[in-house]
Amino acid sequence: MRVRVNASLRATTLSVLQETGRTRVECVVLWLGRRAGDSIVVTECYRPMQEARADLFRIPPASMRELKAHLRRERLMVAAQVHTHPRDAFHSVADDTWAIIRHEGALSLVLPQFALNTEDRTFADDVRVFRLNASNVWCAVPAREVDTCLDLS
């Protein structure tokens, strides 16, 4: 399943991540959307209530209930989670533990330096994409293969 997200929603995503990043804490944004053929088209950038520090984020149970209610009400699904790290972009143990989406093929995108140096034109170069495999392990998607799971056009 390929996730398609337009420039406007990427800009919203970056704005939210950078606003929080200026306070030197991580942030997660969820891309919500609907299936369209062999893709999921992102229609909303959703920032759940979260507890965050410089090196992790966590979505408390009440926030997860709010997210699930929103998804049901709007008939949406979580297409991907996008979050920041203070330095390098990688999938940390905390990311593995607190990942919001847990199905095989799920995407987790990580932006370095709290996304403060990322612009839409550099998004594809800055982001690191991870996909959850059948063994419940988050695996890096090689840069040359990112366009098979993520459409940024």
C-alpha positions, 0 to 999 in steps of 0.5 A: 500500500503506497501512502500519497500526501500532497504538499499542503499536508506536508507543509502543515505537518512541518509547521506542527513538528517545527513549532514543537521542535523549537521547544526542543521536544519530539512530536508526532503527527499522524497522516490520516486518509482513505484507501484509493485503489492501491494507495492510501490518500492522506486527507488530514494531518492530525496531532494527537495529545501527547506527552513528549520530551527531548528524546521520546513521545507517548500517546496517553490512553485518553488520547488514543481513545480520542483518535479512535473516535475521530477515525470512526467518525470521519471514516479514516485510517492512520496512513503513517506516523511522522515524528521528530528526533533531536539529532539523527533520524532513526527508529529508536527503542522508544519509537518501537515501543510507543509506535501508534500503528502496529500492522504489517506494512505500517510506515513510521517517518522520522525527521532529524533535528526536530524538523527545524532544518526541513522544508518541503523541498528537502522533505524527501531527502531528510526523512527516513522511512521505516516499515513494520514487517511480519515479525513486528520489527521496524525496518529502514526502507532504503532511500532508493525504495522510498517511492514504492511506499511513499508518494510525495508528489 
